[in-house]
Each structure stands twice: as structure tokens, then as C-alpha cells.
Amino acid sequence: MSGVFIGKGMNVSVPVGGLQISMGPSGGLQGSVRLQLHFDVVPSWTALALKHLADAHNDKLARQQAWNASVEDDKGHTLEREFQSSMQAIMASAIALDAFYAALQDKVKIDQTLRDKWRANRTARYAQIAEVIRMAFELKPKGSAAMRNYLKETYRLRDLAVHPSADLKDPILHPELGVGVEWRFFYFRFDRALLVVRGAVETIHELVTTGTPANGSIKNYAATLKPQFDLFRESELLKPAPPTS
């Protein structure tokens, strides 16, 4: 290789024995270094969540325009587009949280008894994630409960997207349109996606900024994520809407 490309977000380390320095025949120093690279996908999936959220916002505006203009053909098309972009924003958020959990799991010592209990009880994914995060950042009961509730709702939507029920269901009243719609147009719309994406960014940002890491490895990992989530948190889409007069 003529060199190594190191992109944004990559962690670089020199393994034990990877740096070698020796004296050459002419008395000059010569050496070699071996690098190891690791890429964390948490920021990548968060960035994708924000990208799809921006698409969902544009699709919502297009849907509002089509329904206000009563363009029948466009009504269904715009609902479909908002559904697709919102679903992708929610899914990307869930994957970002899953990746965050996976990174923490490697840094927290989880007792085998607890793992066996999860397996025997078929503990829900969101509950396992909540427990690992609680352990990793030594969360107090109030903060842990709030995070658990958020994760439960996010993974409920994730499950609806991945393996929805095949049963016929009654229409649900769309909160903006005032008409009954298929369930997916109710659960996967911009306003729902905004809550999920904002929740993922705020959850991770708060943990890596003000959380109490359980060990040095988690503290170092939090430090690498913080600058990226500082930027995510500044997204205009995630800022509360100004009050209306």
C-alpha cells in the first residue's frame, strides 16, 4: 500500500508491537508503523435519520399542498412519500440506538446469569438496550425509566415497519387531515418521525455529555461521540417550533 486513507469518524490506533524503530547500517534511524482502524456506525445512522427526516418534512409540505388543493391523484402520492421517508427516519434512529447499545455492550461486563435470564424470558430488545445503557452510564431510576419508555415506543414503531401484522385493521383518524387513513399513514408521518429522531439525538447527546460513564473505556467512547452529537443537536429540524401568537 502507498498509504492509508483515514476518513472522518474513524478511530485509529497502533497495536502492541506496531511501532518499530531501529538503527540503520549508516547510523540513521529508520522505522515502521502499523495502524488499525475502526469505524463507528452510530453517527452514520444518526446522519441518515436526519437526512430522511428532512425528506419527510418536505414530503409533509407537499402533502399539505396537495390536500389543500384537493388534487385527488396527488393526495395518495404525497401520503405515500411521507410514509416512506418517515419510516426510514424512524428505522435509521432505531439502528443508531442499536449500534450505540452494541458499542456499550463490549465495554460493560454483563453477568452471564443476566444474559441467561434475558434468553429464558425472551426479554424485549428495547429492555435489554435500556439495561445496558443504564449500567454503562449508571443512570438513576427516573432517568432510566424515561429512556426505557422512549426506547419501548421507538422499537414498537420499528417492529411495525419490519414485520407488521397481516390482519385487517380499522382506519385511524389522521390528526391533520380529519379523515380515516390506513394505520401506516398515521404511525409513519413527519410529526412522529420528528419525535423519534429528536429522541435518539437527545438521548445519546445527554448520555455522552452529562452521563456518568461506568469505566474509562466508556468515558473515552463518549468523548469521541460528543463532538458529532453536538453538531446533530444543532439541526434546525430538531429545534422546537417558535410559539404562535
Backbone torsions as a table, in degrees:
resi	resn	phi	psi	omega
1	MET	NA	142.4	178.7
2	SER	-84.6	-10.0	-179.3
3	GLY	170.8	-178.0	179.5
4	VAL	-128.2	126.7	176.4
5	PHE	-85.7	126.9	178.9
6	ILE	-116.7	110.6	-177.1
7	GLY	-91.5	171.3	179.3
8	LYS	-63.3	134.1	178.3
9	GLY	92.9	-5.8	179.2
10	MET	-85.1	140.5	172.7
11	ASN	-97.0	134.1	-176.1
12	VAL	-119.8	135.4	176.8
13	SER	-143.6	160.3	175.9
14	VAL	-109.5	116.7	-178.8
15	PRO	-68.1	164.4	176.8
16	VAL	-57.5	126.9	-178.3
17	GLY	83.7	1.0	-177.2
18	GLY	-77.9	-17.9	178.3
19	LEU	-108.1	119.5	-178.8
20	GLN	-127.0	128.4	178.2
21	ILE	-127.2	132.4	-178.8
22	SER	-141.6	167.5	178.0
23	MET	-94.7	125.3	179.7
24	GLY	-78.3	170.9	-179.2
25	PRO	-56.0	-31.4	-177.8
26	SER	-90.1	2.8	178.4
27	GLY	95.5	-5.4	178.9
28	GLY	-84.4	158.0	179.1
29	LEU	-82.2	141.4	174.1
30	GLN	-140.7	150.9	-177.2
31	GLY	-158.9	175.8	178.0
32	SER	-147.1	154.8	179.6
33	VAL	-137.2	139.8	177.7
34	ARG	-115.1	124.2	-178.1
35	LEU	-101.7	150.1	170.7
36	GLN	-123.5	138.7	-174.5
37	LEU	-118.3	146.4	174.9
38	HIS	-140.2	134.1	179.2
39	PHE	-113.9	126.2	-179.8
40	ASP	-92.0	122.8	-175.8
41	VAL	-85.1	-7.2	-179.1
42	VAL	-57.4	-51.3	177.9
43	PRO	-62.8	-34.6	-178.8
44	SER	-63.8	-46.6	-180.0
45	TRP	-69.7	-31.1	176.0
46	THR	-67.5	-41.7	177.0
47	ALA	-62.5	-39.5	177.2
48	LEU	-64.9	-39.1	177.9
49	ALA	-59.9	-43.0	179.3
50	LEU	-67.4	-37.7	178.3
51	LYS	-63.0	-47.6	180.0
52	HIS	-68.1	-30.4	177.1
53	LEU	-65.9	-40.4	176.8
54	ALA	-62.2	-40.6	176.5
55	ASP	-63.0	-41.5	-179.9
56	ALA	-63.6	-36.3	178.5
57	HIS	-64.7	-45.2	177.4
58	ASN	-63.3	-38.6	179.4
59	ASP	-67.7	-34.0	176.0
60	LYS	-63.8	-44.5	178.8
61	LEU	-61.4	-40.6	178.2
62	ALA	-66.0	-38.4	178.2
63	ARG	-64.8	-42.8	178.9
64	GLN	-61.8	-41.4	179.9
65	GLN	-64.9	-43.7	-178.7
66	ALA	-64.6	-42.2	-178.5
67	TRP	-73.3	-34.2	176.4
68	ASN	-66.7	-34.0	179.9
69	ALA	-85.3	-6.4	-179.8
70	SER	56.2	40.0	174.9
71	VAL	-86.1	101.7	-169.5
72	GLU	-57.6	-45.4	-178.3
73	ASP	-63.5	-36.9	-177.1
74	ASP	-76.0	-22.8	-178.8
75	LYS	-57.8	-51.3	-178.7
76	GLY	-68.2	-40.0	-178.9
77	HIS	-62.5	-43.5	-177.1
78	THR	-72.0	-35.1	174.5
79	LEU	-61.6	-42.5	-178.9
80	GLU	-64.1	-43.1	-179.0
81	ARG	-66.7	-40.3	178.7
82	GLU	-65.9	-37.9	176.2
83	PHE	-60.0	-48.1	-175.8
84	GLN	-65.2	-46.9	-178.5
85	SER	-69.0	-36.7	178.3
86	SER	-67.0	-41.5	178.4
87	MET	-61.9	-41.6	179.7
88	GLN	-67.1	-36.1	177.3
89	ALA	-64.6	-41.9	179.2
90	ILE	-67.6	-43.0	-180.0
91	MET	-64.2	-42.4	179.6
92	ALA	-63.1	-37.0	177.1
93	SER	-63.9	-44.3	179.4
94	ALA	-63.0	-39.1	179.3
95	ILE	-68.6	-37.9	176.4
96	ALA	-59.9	-43.2	178.6
97	LEU	-66.6	-37.8	178.4
98	ASP	-64.6	-41.0	178.8
99	ALA	-67.2	-37.8	176.7
100	PHE	-61.5	-44.9	177.4
101	TYR	-61.1	-43.5	-178.8
102	ALA	-63.2	-40.2	179.3
103	ALA	-66.2	-39.4	179.6
104	LEU	-71.4	-35.3	-177.7
105	GLN	-59.5	-34.1	178.8
106	ASP	-71.2	-17.8	-174.9
107	LYS	-108.0	-4.2	179.1
108	VAL	-114.3	134.8	177.7
109	LYS	-83.0	106.9	-179.7
110	ILE	-97.8	122.1	-178.3
111	ASP	-60.9	137.5	-179.4
112	GLN	-61.2	-30.2	177.5
113	THR	-61.6	-39.9	178.6
114	LEU	-67.5	-41.6	177.5
115	ARG	-60.2	-42.7	179.2
116	ASP	-64.2	-37.8	179.0
117	LYS	-65.0	-42.9	177.3
118	TRP	-59.5	-43.2	-178.0
119	ARG	-67.4	-44.1	-178.1
120	ALA	-66.1	-38.9	-177.6
121	ASN	-89.5	-2.2	-176.5
122	ARG	52.1	49.5	-178.1
123	THR	-59.7	133.9	-178.1
124	ALA	-58.2	148.3	-178.9
125	ARG	-56.8	-45.4	-176.8
126	TYR	-61.5	-34.1	-179.7
127	ALA	-69.6	-37.8	176.9
128	GLN	-65.7	-43.2	179.5
129	ILE	-62.4	-44.4	-179.8
130	ALA	-60.2	-40.4	-178.2
131	GLU	-69.3	-41.4	179.0
132	VAL	-64.8	-42.5	178.1
133	ILE	-64.9	-39.8	178.1
134	ARG	-59.2	-45.0	179.9
135	MET	-66.7	-41.2	-175.2
136	ALA	-65.8	-33.8	-176.5
137	PHE	-118.1	14.0	175.0
138	GLU	48.2	50.8	-176.9
139	LEU	-69.9	145.9	174.9
140	LYS	-81.2	162.4	-174.2
141	PRO	-53.6	-42.3	-177.1
142	LYS	-64.4	-48.3	179.7
143	GLY	-66.2	-37.0	179.2
144	SER	-65.5	-40.4	-179.6
145	ALA	-65.9	-42.1	179.7
146	ALA	-63.3	-43.9	179.4
147	MET	-65.0	-40.1	-179.4
148	ARG	-62.3	-41.6	179.3
149	ASN	-64.5	-41.2	178.1
150	TYR	-63.1	-46.0	-179.9
151	LEU	-62.8	-37.6	-179.5
152	LYS	-61.7	-45.0	-179.6
153	GLU	-69.0	-40.3	179.8
154	THR	-62.4	-42.9	-179.0
155	TYR	-75.9	-22.6	172.5
156	ARG	-66.2	-43.4	177.6
157	LEU	-67.4	-38.9	176.7
158	ARG	-58.6	-45.3	-179.3
159	ASP	-65.6	-35.7	176.4
160	LEU	-62.8	-35.5	-179.5
161	ALA	-75.4	-36.7	-174.0
162	VAL	-83.3	-46.7	-178.9
163	HIS	-141.4	75.1	179.4
164	PRO	-69.0	157.6	177.6
165	SER	-67.2	144.9	177.7
166	ALA	-87.3	-1.9	-178.7
167	ASP	-71.2	147.5	173.3
168	LEU	-70.6	139.4	-178.2
169	LYS	-129.9	154.0	177.6
170	ASP	-68.4	151.0	174.5
171	PRO	-61.8	154.8	177.7
172	ILE	-116.5	139.4	-179.2
173	LEU	-68.6	121.5	177.0
174	HIS	-74.0	127.6	-173.2
175	PRO	-65.7	-21.5	179.6
176	GLU	-100.4	-39.7	-172.0
177	LEU	-83.3	-23.4	179.4
178	GLY	72.8	18.1	177.4
179	VAL	-128.4	158.0	176.5
180	GLY	-73.6	137.3	179.7
181	VAL	-133.7	165.2	173.8
182	GLU	-60.4	146.4	-173.4
183	TRP	-53.0	-34.8	-175.8
184	ARG	-66.5	-30.1	178.3
185	PHE	-74.7	-18.5	176.3
186	PHE	-84.0	-47.5	-175.4
187	TYR	-79.7	-29.4	-177.4
188	PHE	-114.8	83.4	176.3
189	ARG	-139.3	168.3	-173.1
190	PHE	-55.5	-45.8	-175.0
191	ASP	-61.0	-37.9	176.1
192	ARG	-69.7	-44.2	-179.5
193	ALA	-61.1	-38.5	179.0
194	LEU	-59.4	-43.9	180.0
195	LEU	-62.9	-41.2	-177.5
196	VAL	-70.0	-47.8	-178.6
197	VAL	-65.3	-45.2	177.9
198	ARG	-59.9	-40.0	179.2
199	GLY	-63.2	-40.8	179.5
200	ALA	-65.2	-45.8	-179.2
201	VAL	-64.8	-45.9	-178.0
202	GLU	-66.0	-39.9	-179.5
203	THR	-61.2	-53.1	-178.2
204	ILE	-66.6	-41.5	-179.3
205	HIS	-61.1	-45.5	-179.3
206	GLU	-64.2	-40.0	-179.7
207	LEU	-64.0	-46.3	-175.9
208	VAL	-79.1	-12.9	-178.6
209	THR	-98.2	-48.2	-174.6
210	THR	-120.0	0.7	180.0
211	GLY	-69.7	168.4	178.5
212	THR	-110.9	94.2	-178.4
213	PRO	-58.8	139.2	-176.8
214	ALA	-75.7	-19.6	179.4
215	ASN	-156.7	174.3	-176.7
216	GLY	-63.9	-34.8	-179.8
217	SER	-64.0	-42.3	178.8
218	ILE	-69.3	-37.7	178.1
219	LYS	-60.8	-44.1	178.9
220	ASN	-65.4	-40.0	179.8
221	TYR	-65.0	-42.9	178.5
222	ALA	-60.4	-38.7	-179.2
223	ALA	-64.8	-32.8	178.9
224	THR	-74.3	-30.3	-178.8
225	LEU	-81.8	-31.3	-171.6
226	LYS	-53.6	-50.7	-178.4
227	PRO	-58.3	-36.8	-179.1
228	GLN	-70.7	-39.0	-179.9
229	PHE	-78.9	-20.5	169.5
230	ASP	-60.6	-41.0	179.5
231	LEU	-71.1	-44.0	179.3
232	PHE	-57.4	-39.9	-175.7
233	ARG	-67.0	-19.9	-179.8
234	GLU	-85.7	1.1	179.5
235	SER	-57.5	133.2	-178.8
236	GLU	-60.2	-34.9	-178.7
237	LEU	-63.4	-29.5	-175.5
238	LEU	-86.5	-11.7	-179.2
239	LYS	-74.8	140.9	-179.5
240	PRO	-58.5	143.9	178.9
241	ALA	-68.3	142.4	179.0
242	PRO	-64.5	146.0	-178.8
243	PRO	-63.8	143.5	178.5
244	THR	-90.8	141.0	-177.5
245	SER	-86.3	NA	NA
